[in-house]
Amino acid sequence: MSDLFYVFGIALVVLALIVSFAGLRMENFPGSRGVLTAVLGIMGALVVASCAFAVVLSREEADHRAEEVAEFNAEQEEAEEAATDEEDPGTTPAAEEPQIETEAGVETVELTSPETGDLVFEPESLEARVGEVAIDYTNPSEVPHNVAIEGDGEELAQSETVTGGDSATATVALEAGEYVYYCSIPGHREAGMEGTLTVE
């Protein structure tokens, strides 16, 4: 289809050049009314044909461009969906999600030590009610510490060793009485890193 458009266009240009050249060279051009009518008829037909093919080609080009745009948009949507699936593979079912439970009756008391690393607990004494007791210890220093709970000379619970602002918890069920909390790192309790826990 596009080849015919170019053929008619070129033919129209060539005919126009011939007519112009003949008009300049011949004094009595076109010579007769019939020749003029024929030339004008041919040129008119070429113009009409060229315009018709131009309209058809423009419509085909518009349809082709619309198809390309639709394909591009579809590819973009598929790429975005694939990226979203990679970033968010799906919601974990509620049964598989980790649960953080707070047990009823557990009393948590806070404990820390100096940021300078001094071998003492702050505070030096704690109080709690009878039942599950959790000592939540935070160590702001780079000196490793933990917290252990002792009753009647027996270690009842011990936390993990932490440093640099991390926390660890020692939890145990206690009856009324006095207990000792201390750091079990060798030498720390002996240096004074212990306190009294009163349970009532």
C-alpha angles and dihedrals in degrees: 000000000000091000091060090050091056092044093054092043093051092045090052092051093047092048091049090052092049092049091048093048092047091048091053095046102038120065096200097041125178086022097198139030091240093058091049091049092049094048093048090046092052092046091047091050091049091049092049092046092048092050092047092051090045091055092047093048092048090053092048090048091050091050091048091049091049090052091050091050091049091050091048092050091049091051091049092051091049091049092049092048091050091050091049091050091051093049095042109027091180143292116292110241113256091245091058098045115106111255125213107206128189109210116222114249097024111131116201122203123190124234133176142160136221119292087227090068096247112164098247136099124233114245104025092211136036136191129208141164125255113277134044109003124188122192107203106201124194119192112200094179132079090238108101115245140161137179127241130181121221131190127180090352093305126113107237102178140356134193129218119273112259140182141178100037097317122137135220133181135219113199130186140151109251136189124213113295144075123300136177126235117196145155110264095202104119112269096008097096091045089053091057105274098139140091144183125267114199116198118193 
